[in-house]
Amino acid sequence: MAIDQETADQIVDTVARWVDAEVAPNASAFELEDAYPDDMVAQMAEFGLFGATIPEQYGGLGLDVSTYARIIEELSRGFMSLAGVVNSHLIAANLITRFGTEEQRVQWLPQLATAERRGCFSLSEPDSGSDAAALRCKAQRDGDEWVINGTKMWVTNGERAGLVALLARAEEGITCFIVDKVPGKTSGGITVSKNIRKLGYRSLETVEMTYVDHRLPADRVLGGPEGVGKGFQWCLQALELGRVNVAARGVGVARAALDAALDYAAKRETFGKPIGQHQGIQFKLAEMATKVEAARLLTREAAAKVDRGERADMAAGMAKLFASETAAEVALDAMRIHGGNGFTTEYPVERYYRDAPLMIIGEGTSEIQKMVIGRALMRGDRP
């Protein structure tokens, strides 16, 4: 049975208070050093966030996607990278929950729910990003085993993960495999070959992973024998959760930038009064606040559609498109309101400005979202 609304609200409130007290005051220090926030991640595990959307019967919280989106918004207004740690993990868990066999659910979900085993999702490759169906990582049968060879890129949690939801091309088509990985740089033919340095979205690993003759037993095909060749279509469905996550991240970052701009506009004085009393600044703040609220409403509608079991590719695409672009626009506007101070590391708006572009690119670029939305409209779907 799903968790009741009062308990869900308490979880969101607990996360929000923790973000205010422990995350936001320390985020910039971790981010500028590109240091992994071990204590923060451990606290998220204690809250049960690694099992947020995993059903209660497998040890998770069993939260609906609407509540999950609210949690991601709160995390992201404090430190967006924390939401990324959870997202990749829960996409892997979502694939197993929706498409795995019961044996796979029983084996893997309880470990993921407690973060005993950290999960990650691996689709992109050096030559396969937006054109994900062009992936080259190969899976070949060898008796009762599968042999994996190829290179994957942009893998969040890749080094620390103990489970990888891996997309590879079998003779029958793209297939999703459950890879049992030992956390670290090498594991049975798997090598974390590069830790990618980034403009923003720092303090968590984004890595290149190489597979050389990595062997998997037959029962690691997601969904069992019937799952061979179905990995790509399942991946597209699971990414709805990822796109709601990224939309919620966009809302959180935009909200943080707006709050920073409001606070600065109330304190900074020019021409004998706070800059927030100048009409030009008020107009800018009004535009920013309206965009943030619109992004939040789009995100919550997309999450509600997922919860209702409705087709949500267009709604999730709209939310992700608008919220991610809003985060970038509002972060830049917040920097402008801060003037020269916004260009320094003394204020957090420079971090929001660097983090925001990730949402425009990750889980499908804005251009990909427009394609998803346009195709949905042409087949007759309406908002």
C-alpha positions in Angstrom: 0.0 0.0 0.0 1.3 3.4 -0.9 2.4 5.7 1.9 -0.3 8.1 3.1 -0.2 11.8 2.2 0.5 13.1 5.7 3.6 10.9 6.0 4.7 11.9 2.6 4.4 15.6 3.5 6.4 14.9 6.7 9.2 13.3 4.6 9.3 16.3 2.3 9.3 18.7 5.2 12.1 16.8 6.9 14.2 17.0 3.7 13.5 20.7 3.4 14.6 21.5 6.9 17.7 19.4 6.5 18.5 21.2 3.2 18.2 24.6 5.0 20.3 23.5 8.0 23.0 21.3 6.5 23.1 21.3 2.7 22.7 24.9 1.5 25.2 26.4 3.8 27.9 23.9 2.8 27.1 23.1 -0.8 29.4 25.7 -2.4 32.4 24.6 -0.4 32.0 21.0 -1.6 31.2 22.0 -5.2 34.2 24.3 -5.6 36.5 21.5 -4.4 34.6 18.9 -6.5 34.6 16.9 -3.3 32.1 14.0 -2.9 29.6 14.8 -0.1 29.7 11.5 1.7 27.9 12.6 4.8 25.1 14.2 2.9 24.7 11.1 0.8 24.7 8.9 3.9 22.0 11.2 5.4 19.9 10.7 2.2 20.2 7.0 2.7 19.1 7.3 6.3 16.0 9.2 5.2 15.3 6.4 2.8 15.6 8.5 -0.3 17.4 5.8 -2.3 14.2 3.7 -1.9 11.9 6.7 -2.5 9.9 5.1 -5.4 10.7 1.5 -4.7 7.6 -0.4 -3.5 7.3 -1.0 0.2 7.1 -4.7 -0.3 10.8 -4.6 -1.4 11.9 -2.3 1.4 11.3 1.1 -0.2 9.2 4.1 0.8 6.7 3.5 -2.0 6.3 7.2 -2.6 4.3 8.4 -5.6 6.2 10.4 -8.3 4.5 13.6 -7.2 6.1 13.4 -3.8 9.4 12.3 -5.2 9.4 15.4 -7.5 8.8 17.6 -4.4 11.8 16.0 -2.7 14.0 16.5 -5.7 13.0 20.1 -5.9 14.0 20.6 -2.2 17.4 18.8 -2.7 18.1 20.8 -5.8 17.5 24.2 -4.3 20.2 23.3 -1.8 22.7 21.3 -3.9 21.6 20.0 -7.3 24.2 17.3 -7.4 22.5 15.4 -4.6 19.5 14.9 -6.8 21.7 13.5 -9.5 23.0 10.8 -7.1 19.4 9.7 -6.5 18.2 10.0 -10.0 20.6 7.5 -11.7 20.0 5.1 -8.9 16.2 5.2 -9.1 16.1 4.9 -12.9 17.9 1.6 -12.5 15.5 0.6 -9.7 12.5 1.7 -11.7 13.5 -0.5 -14.6 13.8 -3.5 -12.3 10.5 -2.6 -10.6 8.5 -2.2 -13.9 10.1 -4.8 -16.2 12.2 -7.2 -14.0 11.1 -10.7 -13.1 9.9 -11.3 -9.6 13.1 -13.1 -8.8 15.1 -10.0 -10.0 12.9 -7.7 -7.9 13.4 -9.8 -4.8 17.1 -10.1 -5.4 18.0 -6.5 -6.2 15.4 -4.0 -5.0 15.9 -4.5 -1.2 19.6 -3.8 -1.6 18.9 -0.7 -3.7 16.2 0.6 -1.3 18.7 0.8 1.6 21.6 2.0 -0.6 23.4 -1.2 0.5 24.0 -1.3 -3.2 24.2 1.9 -5.2 22.7 1.8 -8.6 23.4 3.6 -11.9 21.9 3.8 -15.4 24.2 3.4 -18.5 22.8 4.3 -21.9 25.0 7.0 -23.6 28.3 6.3 -25.4 31.1 8.4 -26.9 29.3 8.4 -30.3 25.8 7.8 -29.1 24.1 10.6 -27.1 20.8 12.0 -28.4 20.8 9.2 -31.1 20.7 6.6 -28.3 19.5 3.8 -30.6 22.9 4.0 -32.4 24.7 2.5 -29.4 27.6 0.1 -30.2 28.2 -1.7 -26.9 27.8 -5.3 -27.8 26.3 -8.3 -25.9 27.1 -11.7 -27.4 25.8 -15.1 -26.2 28.4 -17.6 -25.1 26.6 -20.7 -23.9 24.7 -19.8 -20.8 26.4 -16.5 -20.5 26.5 -13.1 -22.1 29.8 -11.3 -23.0 29.8 -7.5 -22.9 32.2 -5.3 -24.8 32.0 -1.6 -25.3 32.5 1.9 -23.8 29.8 4.0 -22.0 29.9 7.7 -21.2 28.3 10.1 -18.8 27.6 7.4 -16.2 26.5 9.1 -12.9 27.5 7.0 -9.8 29.5 4.8 -12.1 32.5 4.3 -9.8 30.6 3.9 -6.5 27.8 1.9 -8.1 27.3 -1.8 -7.2 24.6 -2.3 -9.8 24.4 -1.0 -13.4 21.3 -1.0 -15.6 23.3 -1.4 -18.8 21.9 -1.1 -22.4 23.8 -3.1 -24.9 23.1 -4.4 -28.5 22.4 -8.1 -28.8 21.7 -9.8 -32.1 18.0 -9.6 -31.3 18.1 -5.9 -30.5 19.0 -3.5 -27.7 18.8 -5.3 -24.3 19.0 -4.1 -20.7 21.3 -6.1 -18.5 21.6 -6.0 -14.7 25.4 -5.8 -14.1 26.6 -6.8 -10.6 29.6 -4.5 -10.1 32.0 -4.2 -7.2 32.3 -0.5 -6.3 35.7 0.9 -7.5 37.6 1.6 -10.7 37.9 -2.1 -11.9 35.6 -5.1 -11.5 35.7 -8.3 -13.6 36.4 -6.7 -17.0 34.8 -3.4 -16.1 37.1 -0.3 -15.9 36.1 3.2 -14.9 38.5 4.6 -17.5 37.9 8.4 -17.0 36.3 10.7 -14.4 34.9 13.5 -16.5 35.5 17.1 -15.3 32.5 19.3 -15.7 31.5 23.0 -15.8 28.9 22.4 -13.0 27.1 19.4 -11.6 30.2 18.7 -9.6 30.9 16.7 -6.4 29.6 13.5 -7.9 31.3 11.2 -10.4 30.3 11.3 -14.0 32.5 8.7 -15.7 33.5 6.7 -18.7 33.2 3.0 -18.3 34.8 0.3 -20.4 33.6 -3.3 -20.7 36.1 -5.9 -22.0 34.8 -9.4 -22.1 32.7 -8.9 -19.0 30.6 -12.0 -18.5 27.0 -12.1 -17.2 24.9 -15.1 -16.4 21.7 -15.5 -18.4 19.5 -14.4 -15.5 21.0 -10.9 -15.7 18.8 -10.0 -18.7 16.2 -7.6 -17.4 12.8 -9.3 -17.6 14.3 -12.8 -18.2 14.5 -14.4 -21.7 11.5 -12.4 -22.9 13.4 -9.2 -22.2 16.0 -9.8 -24.9 15.6 -7.0 -27.5 13.2 -5.0 -25.4 15.7 -2.8 -23.6 15.4 0.3 -25.6 11.6 0.6 -25.5 11.7 -0.1 -21.7 14.5 2.5 -21.3 12.3 5.2 -23.0 9.5 4.5 -20.6 11.8 4.5 -17.5 13.2 7.9 -18.6 9.8 9.5 -17.9 10.8 9.3 -14.3 14.2 10.7 -15.1 12.7 13.6 -17.0 10.4 14.4 -14.1 13.4 14.3 -11.9 15.4 16.7 -14.1 12.3 19.0 -14.4 12.1 19.1 -10.6 15.8 19.8 -10.4 15.3 22.8 -12.8 12.5 24.1 -10.5 14.8 23.7 -7.5 17.7 25.5 -9.0 15.5 28.3 -10.4 13.8 28.7 -7.0 17.2 28.9 -5.3 18.3 31.6 -7.8 15.1 33.5 -7.4 15.4 33.4 -3.6 19.0 34.6 -3.8 18.0 37.5 -6.1 15.1 38.5 -3.8 17.4 38.5 -0.7 20.0 40.5 -2.5 17.5 43.0 -3.9 16.2 43.7 -0.4 19.7 44.4 1.0 21.7 46.0 -1.8 21.2 49.7 -2.1 21.8 52.1 -5.1 20.7 55.7 -5.4 19.7 55.8 -1.8 17.3 52.8 -1.7 17.3 49.0 -2.0 17.5 47.9 -5.6 14.3 45.9 -5.2 12.5 49.2 -5.0 13.5 50.1 -8.5 10.9 49.3 -11.1 13.3 47.7 -13.5 14.4 45.2 -10.9 10.8 44.5 -9.8 9.8 43.7 -13.4 12.7 41.3 -13.6 11.8 39.6 -10.4 8.2 39.3 -11.4 9.2 37.6 -14.7 11.5 35.2 -12.8 8.9 34.3 -10.2 6.2 33.7 -12.9 8.5 31.3 -14.8 9.4 29.4 -11.6 5.8 28.9 -10.7 4.9 27.8 -14.3 7.8 25.3 -14.3 6.6 23.9 -10.9 3.0 23.5 -12.2 4.2 21.7 -15.4 6.4 19.4 -13.3 3.7 18.5 -10.9 1.2 17.8 -13.7 3.7 15.5 -15.4 4.3 13.7 -12.1 0.5 13.4 -11.5 0.1 11.8 -14.9 2.7 9.2 -14.2 1.0 8.5 -10.8 -2.4 8.1 -12.6 -0.8 5.6 -15.0 -1.5 7.8 -18.0 0.9 8.2 -20.9 3.2 11.0 -19.8 5.9 11.3 -22.5 4.5 14.7 -23.7 3.8 16.0 -20.2 7.3 15.0 -19.0 8.9 16.4 -22.1 7.1 19.7 -21.6 8.0 19.9 -17.9 11.6 19.0 -18.6 11.9 21.5 -21.5 10.4 24.4 -19.7 11.9 23.8 -16.3 15.4 23.3 -17.6 15.3 26.4 -19.8 13.7 28.4 -16.9 16.6 27.3 -14.6 19.1 28.7 -17.0 17.2 32.0 -17.6 16.5 32.6 -13.9 20.1 31.8 -12.9 21.4 34.3 -15.4 18.9 36.9 -14.3 19.8 36.4 -10.7 23.5 36.9 -11.6 22.5 40.2 -13.3 20.7 41.4 -10.3 23.8 40.6 -8.2 25.9 42.6 -10.6 29.6 42.1 -10.2 29.1 40.1 -6.9 27.2 37.5 -8.9 30.3 36.7 -10.9 32.3 35.8 -7.8 32.3 32.6 -5.7 31.3 34.6 -2.6 27.6 34.2 -3.7 25.9 31.0 -4.8 24.4 32.4 -8.0 27.5 31.5 -10.0 27.0 27.9 -9.0 23.3 28.0 -10.1 24.5 29.5 -13.4 27.0 26.7 -13.9 24.6 23.9 -12.8 21.6 25.0 -14.9 22.9 23.9 -18.4 23.1 20.3 -17.3 19.3 20.2 -17.1 19.1 21.4 -20.7 21.3 18.6 -21.9 20.7 15.6 -19.5 17.9 13.1 -20.0 17.5 14.3 -23.5 18.3 17.8 -24.8 15.7 20.6 -25.2 15.7 19.8 -28.9 14.9 16.1 -28.2 12.1 17.2 -25.9 10.6 19.3 -28.7 10.7 16.3 -31.0 8.9 14.2 -28.3 6.3 16.9 -27.8 5.8 17.5 -31.5 5.4 13.8 -32.3 2.8 13.5 -29.5 0.9 16.4 -30.8 0.8 15.0 -34.3 -0.5 11.6 -33.2 -3.4 13.5 -31.6 -2.3 13.9 -28.0 -3.2 17.2 -26.3 -2.0 18.8 -23.1 
